[in-house]
Amino acid sequence: MIFLRYGEHGIRIVFGKSIDLETHEKVRRYYFFLKSLRIKEIIDITPSFTSCLIYFDGELISFQRLTSLLMGREEAMKTVEIPKPTLHEIPVMYGGECGPDMEFVCEYSGLSDNEVVEIHTSVIYTVFTVGFMPGFPYLGTLDKRLYTPRLETPRLKVPEGSVGLAQLQTGIYSFESPAGWRIIGKTDKKLFDYKKEPYSLLQIGDKVRFIKI
Amino acid sequence: MIEIFNPGWLAIIVDNGRYGYGDIGVPPSSALDNFAYSTLNYLTGNHTDSPVMEVMGRGFAIMFDVDITCAITGAKVSAYINDVPLKSWTSFKATKGSILRVKEVTEGLRYYVGFSGDMVLEKAIESFSTNLECRFGGYKGRPLMKGDIIEFNNVRIEEENAVAERYIPSMNPPHLLRITEGPEIGHFTPNSLKNFLKNHSENTYSVSTKLNRTGIRLEGKPLLFREKVDKSIISEGILPGTIQIPGDGQPIIMLYERSMGGYARIATVARIDIDMLAHLKPKDKVLFQMLGIEQAETLWVKKKRKYLMTYFG
C-alpha cells in the first residue's frame, strides 16, 4: 500500500497493479476503514480496482497532515467492520434486439449463443467497483472463453440496462449512454434510483449472478 | 415567480456540487466556475450553497413576476432589463413585469444568473445540481426550457452591490493553464511531453467543438505513448481538471461529470486555473505550464486572498 499525491487535493492509495480479487479485497477493506474514520476533511472517496482515491479539502487540512493522520490510525483497520456482500440476481434477456453484439461475441469466441449465455450465467461475479456512471458495476471475472475486445468506435447510445462485455469484464449500463462495450443482453432491473437510498443497487464487493429469461 | 422566455443554448440549475458518492459513481455536477458561482451568491445575499442558473449562449431571456434583486456573473455579457443595459458582476433590482435579456456574450463562455430568494426546487442526493446525463437534480433533471416557471420563497430586495473591475477575471484566450503532474505522466515520450509544455504559439492546443460539461477535447500535436506502455489504464478515480490522453494522443480535460476514467492521466489543472475551464470555447488557444505541487498551493493561497478582497476589500 502506497500513498501517492494526485493534484493538490487528491491522494491515491494504491494496493496493486492488476485486476484481481486479492487487490480488490485490500481496496475494499481500506475503503470501509476510511469511511469508518469519518474524517470531515475528506470530501469524497472513490475506490476502484487497484486504488482508493481521496479528494480532500485543502482549506482544512494539508496532504502531509492527512496522510500522517491516516497512517496513525492503521491499527483500526484490523478491526474495521466490513459488510457482508449481498448476492443479487439480475434477470437478462440475451441476444436479439436486446443484445446487438451477440453475433460478434459468438463469432469472436467460436461459441454458439446458447454457450455464450450458459458461460455468462454460470459465474458468480464480484462488483470490483461502481463508477463511470452512477450505479454502473464493473463485474469480474469473466470466463476467458468470453474475452471480447471493446468496440473501436463506441455506439452513440445503448438503452438503460444493457449488459456488456469488455475484455475480462462484464457490466451493466445503469443509464442510457454511449457505450464501447459489446452488448449481449438487457435487464429491466433498476440499478440506480436517485430517490431512494442507498441509490445504487450494487455496492463495491457485492456479488452478481445473471439469470437468463 | 419567473418565467423562462428563452434558455439560450443551454441553461441548467447548479450549486456547489454533489460530493461524497464517488463510491457509487455519482459525479459532483457542480458549477464549473466556482468563483463566479460563489460571488453570485454573495451579490444576491444568498447562502453560499444556493442554486443558481448556469447559462451558455446569447438569447437567454426571463420574465419577472415579482420584484427581486438579481445578478449575473461569470462570462461577460451585454444584458438588458427591458431596454436598460446592465453591468455584469453587479446586482440590480428587477421589477414585476420586466424582462431580462442577454443579447451577447462578449468574453468567456458560461454565465451565472442568481436571485435574492430561494428557488423552489427539490434536492436530489443532497444537491440542486443537474446531472444531465442521468437526468436528476436541478429543474426536473433537465435543462430549462421556454415556458418553465420557477417559484420563489423568501424573496428579497437587497442593496445594490458590485464587484470591482480589477477582481473580475479575464476570460479571453489564449488560456494559460497551470498544471501539476498526473499519475501517468511517465507513459509519454520525453519529446512529446516537452512539446506539450512548450509555450510557443506554434505548439498551442486549440479547443475543439467536442466540449460539454463532461469534458473538453483539445486538438494539437498528439502526445506519443512510450513503447510497451498500454494506451489505456485500469479504470481509476479521477479528479476534476484531470487531463486524460486517449489512444489518439489528443488531450481531454475532464470536468465535474465523471468519477472514474480509463485513460492515462498526464496532468491535473491546478486549483488556481480550474475555474477558467468553464470559459474554454471552440477554437480558443490553450497553453500549459507545469508547476510543482507546492508552487500550485502557494499560488492558490495568494489567489484566495484576492478572492476574499473581492468580498471584504
Interface residues (C-beta under 8 A of the other chain):
Chain A: L4 R5 Y6 G7 E8 H9 G10 R12 K17 S18 I19 Y31 I43 D44 I45 T46 P47 S48 F49 T50 S51 C52 L53 Y55 G58 F63 T129 V130 G131 F132 M133 P134 G135 F136 Y138 S174 F175 S177 F192 Y194 K195 P198 Y199 S200 Q203 I204
Chain B: Y19 G20 Y21 G22 D23 I24 G25 V26 P27 P28 A124 I125 N131 E133 C134 F136 G137 T180 G182 P183 I234 S235 E236 G237 I238 L239 G241 T242 R258 S259 M260 R265 T268 A270 R271 I293 A296 E297 W300
